[in-house]
Amino acid sequence: MFDYAAHDILTPSEQPPTLLPLLVQHQDLGAHDPRDHVYGMLGLYQGALEPRVLPPLLRPDYTKSIAEVCRDATRFALEEQGDLQVLLHLFHRRLETPEERELPSWVPRWHRAWNRELDARRLSYFFRADGGMAMELLPSNGPNELVLKGRVVSTVMEATNKLSYEAWRSVAAMQAFLSSVEQSTSRAQHSIKGSQDTSAVALALIADRNSEGKPAQAADAAGYSSFARYIQAGRMPPTLQDLRAAVKNAAADLDADNAAHFHQAMLRACTNRKFFLSTAGAIGLGPQDMRAGDLICVLYGCLWPVVLRTLGDNYEVVGVCYMHGNMYGEAVREQRQPGGVETTFTLI
């Protein structure tokens, strides 16, 4: 079990913690029993409740499987938050344990530490793909189902191979990835949504976030050309650490500066993700398990578009994505026009 002090979690304003940040912050800690990634920090959470009584979904029960514990904590967290931020912490891996395969697709693996070699980094919180629409959680037929309202935006037409963590050590691998990105965009049947082609590709490759973690500007997108020149010349672009050393030695230049900053932003955004093209001509970055035919949807209450896979009358969650031109409610506004269709999704 864990032993935490309240000051480790409370914000400077001393707001009582909600469950979701506690789950996220303690995901990387070790536990003899994986269920204690949830149960082990409930004392801290319970101390902030009035009255100090745990809700039924959170009461420790070691007869439950790890799948049931993670599922119940996730359902409680999204109900408490009133939104779908939990989906940002969902990272499916190609190889999972039998216990992990029992989890519903919408449930993060709270007992499993994030791994930079296997998992993608989380997207930014400054998006609003749902256009401010509130989460609508509908009655389900069982605890493994999550029934939500939203809209289908498009379908994945094609996706590249994932850009692995190891690929950043290989110029050849980076050349192959950029080549596949260029091939995908050149095959688009419609103009790329939201910008001119080169700028849109650049913003997609950094998921609209610059090397400082802020919303990307035109200058950040311009760094793509510098980055690509290095790759095309058979050289890895400099890192920010390289750049600092060069500045110290008075050897830096503007092209190297642009390439290094784009390098950092792209590393954060692209690693363990795929570049994709939708049937509507939009481009973006999606989960490493996405494939052609998957649906790109807006779920009300979710800041990011969500990739779903049809399974009979139900849907599996592949993960959240960045879709250029669809991150600030554009799809919701368009589909509010006559002919727009709202959908009820049963996630399993």
FIRO-140115 format. One record per residue (C-alpha): residue in one letter; x, y, z. Coordinates in pm, 1 decimal, always signed. Example, Ala and Ser with C-alpha at 12.3 -4.5 7.8 and 13.67 -1.06 7.14 Angstrom:
! residues 2
res;X;Y;Z
a;+1230.0;-450.0;+780.0
s;+1367.0;-106.0;+714.0
This chain:
! residues 348
res;X;Y;Z
m;+0.0;+0.0;+0.0
f;+106.6;+363.1;-42.9
d;+171.9;+628.8;+218.8
y;+102.2;+982.5;+100.3
a;+84.1;+1323.9;+258.5
a;-201.2;+1550.7;+157.8
h;+37.7;+1831.7;+59.6
d;+170.1;+1608.2;-219.5
i;-162.4;+1643.5;-401.9
l;-344.5;+1959.1;-294.6
t;-304.2;+2261.4;-517.9
p;-179.6;+2595.4;-381.4
s;-544.3;+2701.0;-349.1
e;-601.0;+2395.3;-126.4
q;-876.9;+2260.7;-345.0
p;-968.2;+1906.1;-240.4
p;-846.8;+1646.1;-490.2
t;-1069.8;+1466.9;-733.5
l;-1002.2;+1105.0;-819.1
l;-863.3;+1143.7;-1172.1
p;-544.5;+1338.8;-1090.1
l;-475.5;+1099.1;-803.3
l;-498.6;+803.2;-1041.1
v;-267.5;+973.9;-1290.0
q;-10.3;+1091.7;-1037.3
h;+24.8;+751.1;-874.1
q;+23.6;+539.6;-1187.3
d;+403.0;+519.2;-1191.6
l;+439.9;+403.1;-831.1
g;+508.6;+42.1;-746.8
a;+258.1;-179.7;-567.2
h;+275.8;-543.8;-459.4
d;-89.3;-587.3;-555.0
p;-179.3;-400.8;-877.9
r;-522.5;-318.1;-734.9
d;-346.7;-93.0;-484.3
h;-277.2;+155.9;-763.1
v;-641.5;+245.8;-699.8
y;-705.7;+131.4;-344.8
g;-374.4;+252.1;-203.7
m;-451.2;+622.3;-238.2
l;-817.6;+616.9;-136.9
g;-736.5;+728.2;+217.0
l;-611.9;+1058.1;+79.2
y;-915.9;+1093.0;-144.5
q;-1154.4;+994.4;+134.7
g;-1006.1;+1257.4;+365.3
a;-1134.8;+1529.4;+132.8
l;-1491.1;+1394.9;+119.8
e;-1779.0;+1533.7;+322.4
p;-1899.6;+1307.6;+474.0
r;-1588.7;+1089.7;+468.2
v;-1758.7;+788.7;+315.2
l;-1628.1;+625.4;-0.9
p;-1879.0;+580.2;-282.8
p;-1972.7;+215.0;-353.1
l;-1767.0;+198.5;-674.8
l;-1449.6;+288.2;-484.3
r;-1480.8;+76.2;-171.8
p;-1187.1;-168.0;-155.2
d;-1290.0;-518.5;-252.2
y;-1005.8;-762.4;-312.7
t;-1241.2;-1018.8;-460.2
k;-1254.9;-795.1;-769.5
s;-1013.9;-846.9;-1057.9
i;-774.8;-570.5;-1161.3
a;-999.3;-513.8;-1465.0
e;-1301.9;-455.6;-1241.8
v;-1109.3;-224.6;-1008.2
c;-977.0;-8.9;-1295.7
r;-1317.7;-6.8;-1464.5
d;-1506.6;+106.4;-1154.8
a;-1248.6;+375.2;-1074.1
t;-1267.4;+504.4;-1432.0
r;-1646.4;+519.1;-1432.1
f;-1647.8;+704.6;-1102.0
a;-1377.4;+946.0;-1220.5
l;-1557.8;+1043.4;-1538.9
e;-1887.1;+1086.7;-1352.4
e;-1714.4;+1301.6;-1089.8
q;-1533.6;+1510.9;-1353.3
g;-1840.6;+1539.1;-1572.0
d;-1623.9;+1491.8;-1880.2
l;-1411.8;+1240.0;-2070.0
q;-1062.1;+1350.6;-1970.7
v;-995.8;+990.7;-1864.0
l;-961.4;+895.7;-2231.9
l;-642.7;+1102.4;-2259.5
h;-474.2;+847.6;-2031.6
l;-569.3;+548.9;-2244.8
f;-275.7;+381.3;-2420.2
h;-333.7;+42.4;-2578.0
r;-26.2;-168.2;-2647.5
r;+17.0;-443.2;-2903.1
l;+120.5;-691.1;-2633.9
e;-92.5;-692.1;-2320.9
t;-134.6;-936.7;-2034.3
p;-443.7;-1160.3;-2012.5
e;-566.2;-940.6;-1725.2
e;-526.7;-625.2;-1934.4
r;-717.1;-781.4;-2223.2
e;-1015.3;-822.5;-1989.5
l;-1043.9;-445.7;-1950.1
p;-1309.7;-259.4;-2148.8
s;-1145.5;-56.9;-2424.8
w;-1241.5;+274.4;-2259.8
v;-1060.7;+198.9;-1932.7
p;-700.5;+321.7;-1879.8
r;-452.8;+74.7;-1736.2
w;-415.6;+253.4;-1403.1
h;-193.0;-22.6;-1265.7
r;+60.6;+14.2;-1548.1
a;+331.2;+281.3;-1555.0
w;+367.0;+501.5;-1860.9
n;+665.6;+390.7;-2070.6
r;+828.5;+632.3;-2315.1
e;+946.3;+344.8;-2534.6
l;+596.0;+197.0;-2566.7
d;+344.1;+475.3;-2507.1
a;+268.7;+811.5;-2666.6
r;+284.9;+1137.0;-2475.3
r;-45.4;+1294.0;-2380.8
l;-197.4;+1558.2;-2606.5
s;-252.9;+1914.9;-2485.8
y;-546.4;+2029.0;-2275.9
f;-603.5;+2351.3;-2469.9
f;-816.1;+2180.4;-2738.0
r;-1196.4;+2174.4;-2740.2
a;-1298.4;+1932.1;-3013.4
d;-1643.0;+1888.6;-2857.9
g;-1718.2;+2258.7;-2902.6
g;-1817.4;+2287.1;-2537.2
m;-2089.5;+2022.4;-2557.4
a;-2142.3;+1857.8;-2218.8
m;-2088.7;+1485.7;-2171.2
e;-2408.9;+1284.3;-2202.1
l;-2376.1;+955.8;-2013.9
l;-2671.4;+729.0;-2086.7
p;-2792.7;+411.8;-1911.2
s;-2606.3;+96.2;-2014.6
n;-2676.2;-276.7;-2007.7
g;-2385.9;-351.6;-1776.0
p;-2077.2;-209.2;-1603.8
n;-1848.2;-284.3;-1899.7
e;-2047.7;-56.0;-2129.9
l;-2016.9;+320.0;-2154.4
v;-2298.7;+480.9;-2353.4
l;-2233.3;+833.3;-2479.8
k;-2360.7;+1090.0;-2727.6
g;-2149.5;+1236.0;-3005.2
r;-2096.4;+1255.3;-3379.4
v;-1897.9;+1070.1;-3643.9
v;-1665.2;+1317.9;-3813.7
s;-1484.1;+1102.3;-4070.1
t;-1322.1;+766.2;-4138.4
v;-952.9;+681.0;-4146.1
m;-856.4;+631.6;-4510.7
e;-496.0;+534.0;-4441.9
a;-237.5;+546.2;-4166.7
t;+139.9;+518.5;-4169.6
n;+338.0;+278.1;-3957.8
k;+385.2;+413.3;-3607.4
l;+689.3;+629.8;-3543.6
s;+861.8;+426.8;-3274.4
y;+1086.9;+555.1;-2998.8
e;+1379.7;+372.5;-3160.3
a;+1319.1;+546.0;-3495.8
w;+1459.9;+869.9;-3357.2
r;+1802.6;+706.1;-3352.6
s;+1789.1;+624.0;-3725.1
v;+1803.0;+872.8;-4012.0
a;+1677.4;+601.7;-4247.5
a;+1372.3;+539.4;-4028.9
m;+1295.2;+911.3;-4015.9
q;+1335.5;+939.8;-4392.9
a;+1090.6;+652.9;-4438.0
f;+838.5;+811.2;-4201.0
l;+851.1;+1154.4;-4365.8
s;+824.8;+988.9;-4706.5
s;+509.8;+804.5;-4600.5
v;+366.4;+1130.2;-4463.8
e;+429.7;+1303.0;-4796.5
q;+275.2;+1013.3;-4988.4
s;-37.3;+1022.1;-4771.5
t;-90.6;+1393.6;-4815.2
s;-27.2;+1377.8;-5189.4
r;-300.3;+1114.6;-5222.4
a;-560.6;+1332.4;-5054.2
q;-863.0;+1372.1;-5277.5
h;-961.6;+1703.3;-5115.7
s;-763.8;+2005.2;-5002.9
i;-619.2;+1955.0;-4656.2
k;-856.9;+2110.9;-4409.7
g;-769.5;+2425.9;-4220.9
s;-448.6;+2549.9;-4382.2
q;-210.0;+2531.3;-4673.8
d;-59.5;+2186.8;-4720.2
t;+291.7;+2241.8;-4583.2
s;+173.4;+2435.6;-4280.0
a;-100.4;+2182.0;-4206.7
v;+144.1;+1891.3;-4224.0
a;+386.1;+2073.2;-3995.7
l;+117.5;+2150.4;-3737.5
a;-10.3;+1793.5;-3752.7
l;+338.0;+1652.6;-3691.5
i;+368.3;+1855.2;-3370.8
a;-2.6;+1823.1;-3276.1
d;-26.9;+2203.2;-3270.6
r;+209.1;+2228.5;-2970.5
n;+552.6;+2389.0;-2987.0
s;+870.4;+2285.5;-2809.6
e;+765.0;+2482.1;-2500.0
g;+428.2;+2307.4;-2480.2
k;+234.4;+2614.5;-2596.1
p;-7.3;+2644.4;-2891.5
a;+200.8;+2645.4;-3208.0
q;+242.9;+2960.9;-3414.0
a;+339.5;+3010.3;-3777.9
a;+707.5;+3030.2;-3682.9
d;+686.5;+2690.0;-3514.7
a;+533.6;+2534.0;-3825.5
a;+806.0;+2694.2;-4038.4
g;+1060.9;+2482.3;-3853.7
y;+940.8;+2177.2;-4045.4
s;+1132.9;+2283.7;-4356.1
s;+1456.6;+2311.1;-4157.8
f;+1393.7;+1976.7;-3989.5
a;+1316.6;+1805.4;-4321.1
r;+1632.3;+1942.0;-4484.5
y;+1845.2;+1771.2;-4222.6
i;+1665.1;+1440.1;-4271.9
q;+1681.7;+1460.0;-4650.7
a;+2055.8;+1528.8;-4626.4
g;+2102.6;+1213.5;-4420.9
r;+2162.2;+1388.9;-4088.2
m;+1960.1;+1389.4;-3768.2
p;+1856.8;+1744.1;-3675.2
p;+2013.8;+1889.1;-3361.7
t;+1838.5;+1856.7;-3028.0
l;+1776.8;+2150.1;-2796.1
q;+2066.2;+2023.0;-2586.1
d;+2287.9;+2031.6;-2895.6
l;+2162.7;+2380.8;-2966.6
r;+2249.8;+2509.5;-2620.4
a;+2602.7;+2375.1;-2660.6
a;+2630.5;+2538.0;-3003.2
v;+2513.7;+2873.9;-2867.8
k;+2771.1;+2847.5;-2590.8
n;+3035.7;+2793.7;-2856.8
a;+2889.8;+3067.8;-3080.6
a;+2822.5;+2812.1;-3352.5
a;+2442.1;+2817.6;-3377.1
d;+2251.3;+2934.5;-3684.2
l;+1886.8;+3008.6;-3751.4
d;+1828.1;+2691.3;-3953.3
a;+1968.4;+2476.0;-3673.0
d;+1757.9;+2664.7;-3419.3
n;+1437.2;+2607.5;-3616.2
a;+1521.2;+2241.2;-3674.0
a;+1601.1;+2178.9;-3307.3
h;+1277.8;+2331.1;-3181.2
f;+1071.6;+2140.5;-3437.2
h;+1265.6;+1824.5;-3349.2
q;+1164.8;+1859.5;-2983.9
a;+798.7;+1930.0;-3061.5
m;+770.1;+1646.0;-3312.2
l;+942.2;+1401.1;-3078.8
r;+678.3;+1470.8;-2814.5
a;+385.1;+1451.6;-3052.7
c;+471.1;+1174.4;-3298.3
t;+649.8;+910.3;-3093.2
n;+439.7;+593.1;-3076.9
r;+168.6;+748.7;-3292.5
k;+66.8;+714.5;-3656.7
f;+13.0;+989.0;-3912.4
f;-323.9;+944.7;-4081.5
l;-538.0;+1076.4;-4362.8
s;-916.7;+1077.4;-4334.9
t;-1170.3;+1022.7;-4610.4
a;-1264.0;+1391.0;-4572.9
g;-907.6;+1497.1;-4654.9
a;-804.9;+1585.4;-4299.6
i;-469.2;+1479.1;-4157.7
g;-353.8;+1412.1;-3805.9
l;-180.7;+1194.7;-3549.4
g;-355.3;+895.5;-3399.1
p;-298.4;+599.6;-3169.6
q;-43.6;+337.3;-3267.1
d;-320.4;+76.2;-3304.6
m;-537.2;+278.2;-3546.1
r;-600.7;+145.8;-3896.3
a;-794.7;+220.1;-4213.5
g;-1168.5;+198.7;-4157.9
d;-1163.2;+326.7;-3800.5
l;-1404.0;+610.1;-3725.0
i;-1294.0;+953.3;-3608.1
c;-1559.5;+1085.2;-3374.3
v;-1638.1;+1371.0;-3143.0
l;-1775.8;+1251.9;-2810.2
y;-1948.4;+1520.5;-2609.4
g;-1738.7;+1608.5;-2307.4
c;-1409.3;+1508.8;-2471.0
l;-1147.9;+1771.7;-2558.1
w;-997.4;+1556.8;-2833.0
p;-1141.1;+1359.7;-3126.8
v;-1165.0;+989.5;-3047.2
v;-1078.8;+699.8;-3277.9
l;-1342.1;+426.7;-3250.2
r;-1357.7;+81.9;-3407.5
t;-1691.8;-70.8;-3497.4
l;-1763.8;-404.9;-3333.2
g;-2112.2;-515.9;-3432.1
d;-2351.9;-260.8;-3285.8
n;-2088.6;-142.3;-3039.4
y;-1756.1;+38.7;-3052.3
e;-1407.6;-12.7;-2915.6
v;-1201.1;+289.2;-2815.5
v;-867.2;+296.6;-2996.8
g;-765.1;+626.9;-2837.5
v;-776.0;+1003.8;-2872.4
c;-617.1;+1177.8;-3169.0
y;-510.3;+1510.5;-3314.6
m;-701.2;+1591.1;-3635.2
h;-596.8;+1914.0;-3803.9
g;-886.6;+2154.7;-3852.2
n;-1110.3;+1967.8;-3609.0
m;-969.5;+2050.3;-3265.3
y;-1183.7;+2348.4;-3167.1
g;-1542.4;+2241.7;-3227.4
e;-1542.3;+2276.9;-3606.2
a;-1708.2;+1939.4;-3665.5
v;-1978.5;+2004.8;-3406.0
r;-2062.0;+2343.2;-3555.8
e;-2074.4;+2201.1;-3908.9
q;-2296.4;+1911.3;-3809.2
r;-2540.2;+2134.4;-3625.7
q;-2643.1;+2247.9;-3971.4
p;-2935.5;+2070.2;-4139.6
g;-2840.7;+1710.5;-4215.1
g;-2600.8;+1674.6;-3922.2
v;-2648.3;+1344.1;-3742.3
e;-2603.1;+1284.3;-3370.5
t;-2503.9;+931.5;-3269.5
t;-2531.1;+722.6;-2954.6
f;-2213.5;+518.7;-2902.8
t;-2200.9;+208.4;-2686.5
l;-1835.3;+166.9;-2591.9
i;-1719.6;-175.8;-2477.2
